[in-house]
Amino acid sequence: DKVLLESELCALAVTEISADSVHGDVEGFTLRLYLENRSQTDGVFSLENVILNGQSSDISWLRPLGAGKKFFVDLQGSDSEMAELEIAQVLSVQLDLVMTDEAGNELARETLSFEP
């Protein structure tokens, strides 16, 4: 596992990277992420502004997650999305992790990057 973020509010780690979808129905690139809400607040988490190999993508993810709860996220890019971006192999990933409360007030925003 590659830990991307550990804070009082949340934790995010990459647990698996695959050129093909292993945990879903989408054929293409998959990042399996571990997300933990460490706060005392029910929150809504999103992964936004995903950049692969320096190119913006339409990949995103959004989910409510209760206080103290954990979840595995499959962040996927389909074969057609990867072809459109002309990406044969993902060499770098950058994304924004955003946490809001249930009213939509932003509690945290972190830009994270890593090389698979």
N, C-alpha and C positions, 0 to 999 in steps of 0.2 A: 504494500500500500504506500501511496505517496501522499503525505499530508499537505494540503494546500492552505488550510486555515485552521487555527485553533484560537478561539477567543472565549470570553465569558458568555457571549450570546449564542455562538454556534461553532460547529466544526465541519469541515469538508475535506474528504480524501478521495483520491482516485484508487479504486480497487481493481479495475480491469480495463484494458484497452483492447479492442478487437477490430480487425478490418472488416469483419462481418458481424451481423447482429446475432448474438447468442441468447439473449434474454427477451427478445421481442419479435415482432413480425416484420420489421423493416430490414431489408437487405442493404447493407452499407456499414459505415463507420459507427461504432458504439463506444461510449465512455460510460463505465459503470462507476457511479460516485456514491459515497457514503455521506449522508447528511444528518447532523444531530442538532436539534434545537436545545441548547443548554440554558436557555432563559426561563424565567418564571411566567412567560407570556406566550399564549397561543399566537402563532405567527403565520404569515404567508411568505414562502420562499420562492424566489425566481432566479433562473439563470438566464442572463440576457447578454446581448452584444457579443455573441460567440464569434471569435475570429480564429480561423484555421489557416495556418501557414501565411499569416498576414492578410488574409482575405476575409471580409465580412460575410457572414452566412445568415440564413433565416432560421437557424436552429435556436430553440428556446425551450424553457420548461417553467411551470408554475404549479405550486401545490401548497395547501394549508398543512401545517404541521404543529401539533399541540406541544405545549410546554413539556420539556423533558423527553420528547419522543425522538425516534431515529427512523431513517428511511433510506432505502437504496434507490438511486435515480439512474435510469438509463437515458443518457443524452445521446440521441441518434441523428446521424446524417445519412439520408438515403443515397443509393448509388447514383440516382439522377442528380441530386444536389451536389454530390462530390464531382460528378462529371461536369456539371455546369460551372463549378469553381476550378475545374481542371486540376483536381487534386487526386493523385494516385496513392500517395502515402501522407498521412498527417505527421508533420515534423514539429509543429508548435501549436499550442492552444492558448487562447486568452479569453476570459469570460468575466462577467460581472455577477457576483452573488449579491442578491438584494433580499433583505428581510424587512417586512412591514408588519404592523399589528393588523388586527382584523378590520380596523377602521381605515386602513390604507396609509397610515403615517409611517414614513421610512424610519426604521430603527438602525439599520446598518447597510452599508454598500461597500463592497470590496472588489477591486479588480485583481484577478488572479491569473497567473500565467505559468505554463510549464511545458516541458518537452517530453513527449511520451517515450 
